[in-house]
Every structure is written in C-alpha cells, then in structure tokens.
C-alpha cells in the first residue's frame, strides 16, 4: 500500500504540468465566434500583462505550492524528511483547492452575466483530480 501511495504521488509530478497546460475552460464573447481555450499557464500569462502581483500569487498557489508539496510528500515517503511535516503539507493542498474554487466561480459568474459563452474543458477536471489526489494522499499518509 505504501508503494502504491508513493507511485501515485510521483505520478502527480507528471500530471500537474499536464493539468497546467490543459484547457480549463473555453470562453468567447459571442456564440458566433470561436471560443478561446484558457489554461492555468495561459491565464497566468494573461494576468502577468495586466497585474503582475496577482499573477505571482496565482502562480504560487496553482503551480509552486502543489508541486513543492508533492515533492515534499515524496521525500517523506522515501524517508528523506521527517513525518512531522505532514500537517503542513495538508494545509498547502487546501490552498491549492482555492484555485479550483476560483475557476468554478469564474465560470458561474460568466455564465450568469449572459455576455459571453463559457464552457468547462477537460483540464479543469484533471486539475481538480490532481489537487484532490494530492489532498487524499497527504491525509492517507498521516494514518
């Protein structure tokens, strides 16, 4: 069981970057025009042009913290870090869930205004699954 948790955690090191480049949603101004795909990375790049401080915050919570947490959990699983770090890692994962919530909130708000068209894409489900898997792994590791 420990080996399965370790391999699942290590698979997140590949799945997170894939989720960052995958389309989270498709958005467009009018139904007649094509929809633009928005990923975590393209969203951060777009934010960087208008609000670098916010782009850095989003990058921290969406990219750096989940990846660092995954690496730290692997280090704990391999015995390179003490197990007393586990509670802090669980907190880091919960911060990453804030990104999923904000994307979902954006979709609900955009659909509610009726100005444009927004559709969820497969990357949102992948990103959410990665975050939930990371949270589940850190909670199961505590036991």
N, C-alpha and C positions, 0 to 999 in steps of 0.2 A: 504494500500500500504506500509506503514511503517513496519507493521508486516511482510509482505512478504519479504521485504528487510532484515529485522533482521534475519528471519529464513534462508533465502538464505545465508546470511553472516555466520551464525552459522554452516550451513551445510559444509562450507569450512573448518571448524576446523576438520571435519572428512575426507573430500575429499582430502585435501592437503597431509596428511600422506599416504593415499591410493595411490595418484599420485607419491609420492616419492619412494614407493616400487614397483610400476607397471613398467613393461618393457617399456623403452623409445624407444629402438631400439634393433635389433638383428644384431650382427656383427660376421663375420668369415673370416678367411684368404683365404680359397679356397672353391669353391662351393661344393666339395665332402664331406667336413667335416660339422658337425653340427654348428649351429650358437649359440653364447653366448648371453644371454639376459643381457642388461645393463639398470639399473635403476638409478635414481638420487642417491640413497644411495650407490649402488654398485660402481657407478662412483666416488663418494667422497671417498669411502674406497680405491679404486684403486689409486686415486690421493694421498691419505694420505701416501701410501707406497713410492711414488716417489717424491712428492712435497707437504709437509705438509702445507706450506704457501698458495699455490694455493688451496688446499683442504679446508682450513679455509675460504678463500674468496668465493669459490663456495658455501660452506655450509651457509655462511652468506647471500648471495644473493638468494639462492634457498630454504633454509629452514627457517632461523631465521627471515629475513625481511618480507616475505609473511605471516608467521604465526603471528608475532608480529603486523603487520598491520591489520590482520583480527581481532585479539583480541582488538586492539585499536579502530577499527571501531565499534565493538560490544559495547565497553564501551561508545563511543559517542552516538550510537543509544539508549542505555539504560539510557543516561543522566549522566553517571559517569565521563565523560571527556567533556571539552568544545568543541564546534563545530569549534573553530579556529584551531584545529589540522587537519582538513580535507585536506587542501592543501599539508601538509607534507605527509599525507598518500597516496595521489595520486602519489607523486614523488616516494615513496617507491615501489609502484606497478610497476611503469615504470622500475625501476631497476630489478625487478624480470623478466620482459619481456626479459631482456638481456640473461637470461639463455635459454629461448626458442629459441632465435635467434642463440645462440652459438651451441645448439644441432642441429638445422636445418643446420647451416653452416658446422658442422662436417659431417653430412650425405651427403651433396652435395660434399664436398671435398673427402670423402671416396669413393663415387660412381664415381667421376671424375678420380681418380687415376687408377681405374681398378685392384688394387692389391687384394682387398678382396671383400666381399659382405656385404652390409649393407641394412637392411630393417627397416622401421619405425614400431613401435608397438603401441598398443592402449594406453599405458601410456603417450606417447608424446601428444596425443590428449587430454587426461584427464588433464595433467599438464597444457597445453596451455589453456584449457577451464577454469580451476581454476584461472589462472592468469588473463584471460580476464574478468571473472565474478567478480573478486576482483576489477579490474580497473573500470568496469561498475558500481559496487555498490558504490565505493567511489565517482565517478562522479555524480551518481544519488542522492547521499546523500547531495551533495553540493547544489542541487536545492531546 
